[in-house]
Amino acid sequence: MTDELRQAARDHLIRYGQGETDRLYVSAMGAMVRDDEGRDILDFTSGQMCATLGHSHPAIVEAIRSGAENAIHLFSGMIPEPVARLAKKLAEWLPEPLSRSMFVNTGSESNEAALRMAKMVTGGYEVIALGGSWHGVTGQAAAASFASERRGYGPKVPGVSVIPEPFAYRCPIGHCRDQCDLSCLKVGLKMFDMGAEGAPAAIIAEPILSAGGVIVPPEGYFNMLKEEASKRGMLLIFDEAQTAFGRIGHKFAATGLGVTPHIMNVSKTLGGGLPLAATITSDAIEEEAHRRGYSYYTSHISDPLPALAGLAVLETVEKENLIERATQMGGYLRRQLDALQQKYEAIGDIRGQGLLFGIDLVKDRESRDPDLELAANTTRRCLELGLSMNIKNRPERGAVWRIAPPLTITEDELDRGVEILDKALREGLDARAKMKRAGA
Ligand SMILES: Cc1ncc(COP(=O)(O)O)c(C=O)c1O
């Protein structure tokens, strides 16, 4: 059956960029995923960055069970009780003045809804996004994404300008080295102003540019971004798909930064593995959007079952102190990653916060040229050795392992993961040295 199903996957699935189908996967529990040969694989990506509680956490399983027994889906105009409860609970978590949510399915969708709202409220359409950003694959979200492949899909939604990302390790304007002085932002805004058409709407940004290589903007960046947005009559949108609900050691990146955006989007980490996202704003902006006739009506908006999963996520993060745990386990992992960096010249930079890390692999520490081959080979080898990891391999932004295990991961599991990273790196570098000696 195993071979037959693998063949079925090869024959009948559209290849969307998913990589190998040499094996299929059958179950996932905690920080482990099991493949069709019964091999347990440590999950250093929390699924697609969504399973912060670990896979199939009992609270999520119970939410799904009770949701299925009560109401899975309703007419989109009916507000289910769990949706009202989740909106209230979220409002208790949110920094003021954010207090109103709309529940959709995916991160892309939350960005569509937010940009649509910003355009409606401001009456403009010009949007600024950062280089290296990823906001999704749907219309407006894709137009504002610069870490994803943009070629081959026809014209994007007009009105989007890109400004250089604050990447101190590989400064996109060739200005800084290791310490970003915000020149990228000043230059980017100057360029925007030069081409602006007088219809400002929004600046959209990830608080940590994750798909772009886990880029952590410097202190003061978001204060300035908000100030500059306000000066131009633009709304600041934070895309907290990966940073909300504990991942980086805060309720939200916004609370850690002390900068509250006009609109905040949460997605991946809200549903505990189920598709659930929210676009969140203040009373004042919601009022103005409503007054102007804002609508966002989809088949699965305000669905009751995923809302129960969202409630279970918030309650579990509180009950299991997962925000503190992200900082604590992140510190534990960071010490081990630092030790690996001492050992291997190939680890040029380690970036991140809480339990979200980017490990930048370089050919040498002076040139910082990304070692794309080493990153690809070691990621493949890690999987063979029982560790699933994500790789962000772009010549312009680095060869970066992205590590984001569930917040519930144990020290033993982290130790095991680091052992595998160590072994994969050692083997990869040894193999290369051998080939070099052989004159290949
Ligand atoms: C920051 C960010 N925003 C939006 C998205 C898109 O979310 P989704 O894939 O759920 O549409 C992603 C997905 O990786 C993301 O990382």
The ligand as an ORCA input file, in Angstrom:
! r2SCAN-3c Opt
* xyz 0 1
  C       4.182     36.504      7.599
  C       3.238     35.711      6.747
  N       2.118     36.283      6.312
  C       1.228     35.623      5.562
  C       1.466     34.327      5.187
  C       0.474     33.623      4.328
  O      -0.290     32.817      5.123
  P      -1.124     31.609      4.481
  O      -0.118     30.681      3.897
  O      -1.847     31.041      5.671
  O      -2.027     32.192      3.484
  C       2.614     33.679      5.613
  C       2.853     32.291      5.230
  O       3.922     31.761      5.306
  C       3.533     34.385      6.415
  O       4.655     33.826      6.857
*
